[in-house]
């Protein structure tokens, strides 16, 4: 495995440098895709092989359409020739017809967006027959039913593509989708991702990015102010070193986390000072630039901080990671735009509360972010209880995803309280009875069994310390295990002493100090469970509760320099 830094050299933080970066990230994926479906590697996915291949062809266009003038003619020639085959029903490479909720709807949006953005590259070179096939295929996509969530934007973007190539469409179709999107608005710029959806990165890299691109292409400003309002709070999700705190599904899209900042520039909407938007965008891509996320032939791998299929949902495949290309939409802003000319602004410590998202973000003195979380799991998503229902998430130390198997090593309870009624099989929070957020902390009531009720109170501080208090009423005997934060296993130094359990590695220190008599120890979670590092060490506290009412309280720390609690 390798890093973008090693493969492509240092990231040049100018608009020209970002054009080169968009090409560097996008070209290896397209070089594979233009060889056809048979060249596509087989990866874990609930989609067909052809759908997976079509992802590989379409998703790099999110970035390359914005960097169109910097993309060599030979690559555009290969892409347009491949698109012509992909939309031809008589070709072996045909991407397929549509049905309600078809994965092709997602990629049709990328094609519509690219046609609307760079028609001289993707439309004008097509032969008349290929143009007819493109119109017919996109017209199918425009009228096909979609999943009832952020997908409602896909026909809207397809519609812009049809407009750009002079095809007829019924504007009422797009209006109906936009009306439905409006029904997901929770206020404060926050949208739920469908009727039972959560608030996660689909707000910035889907709802609001699409809203701003829709505004740029068609002038409809209906969702511009919600996007701007969300952006003002979204600043709190980012650490001073550029890292976005990982949380929720589709983390395999990596630096798509920062697409909103570029989309604001593309739409020329100054939601935050341009120096802040520039700094947030540039630092994020810089953070990713030295992570081992590429295959040896320089394609984006499936995973998060390193290649690992186990860390992504069942719908991600080899072509999926190129959704990250949406970070480059800011290239649509000209070189003299303040998004490119402003000096990046640093981030200060602070606390941001979002009642709609049941979330508090705390950026500490060291610049790292702790996310306190009151949302519930996503039961249909692989790993949904870990990506959505842990009590806290960290930009510095990431989080783990549990795997099947005995012991806390499989449960990997960083940022979470886990329980077991046999001392072997462990479970954490999934649903909650109630969640409340305040100015400094949150309270979550949950019932892991019908005869067990837990009220968890979590408070985080700028010092990097966090206090968790659990009031547990149980009718059964329970084993408890609660984790601080993982650090990399290589070179780790650990202490499990009379008062605390501590692990330190690569300048990151994690510790727990119980105030309730629980045992202190350091465990080695199953390798491959952590989002950032292949192998980790985790300080934990453990104990046994007899039937009755108990209060568990401990202080947890993660940071670069331990400060007083």
Secondary structure, DSSP 8 states (H G I E B T S, - for coil): -B-HHHHH-S---SHHHHHHHHHHHHHHHHHHHTT-GGGS---S-SS-HHHHHHHHHHTTHHHHTTTGGGS-HHHHHHHHHHHHHHT-TTSTT------TT-THHHHHHHHHHHHHH-HHHHTTTS-HHHHHHHHHHHHHHHHS---SSTTHHHHHHHHHHHHHTT----HHHHHHHHHHHHTTEEETTEE-SSTT---STHIIIIIIHHHHHHHHHH---TTHHHHHHHHHHHGGGB-TTS-B---SS-GGGGGGGGHHHHHHHHHT--SS-HHHHHHHHHHHHHHHHTSS-B-TTS-B-SBSSSB-GGGS-TT--TTGGGGGGGGGGGGGS-TTSHHHHS-------EEEEETTTTEEEEE-TTS-EEEEE-----TTSTTHHHHHH-SEEETTTB-B---SSSSHHHH--BTSEEEESSSSS-B---S-SEEEE-SSEEEEEEEEETTEEEEEEEEE-TTSEEEEEEEEEESS-EEEEEEEEEEESTT-EEEE-SS-EEEEETTEEEEEEESS--EEEEE---TT-BSS-SSEEEEEEEEEE-SEEEEEEEEEEEESS----
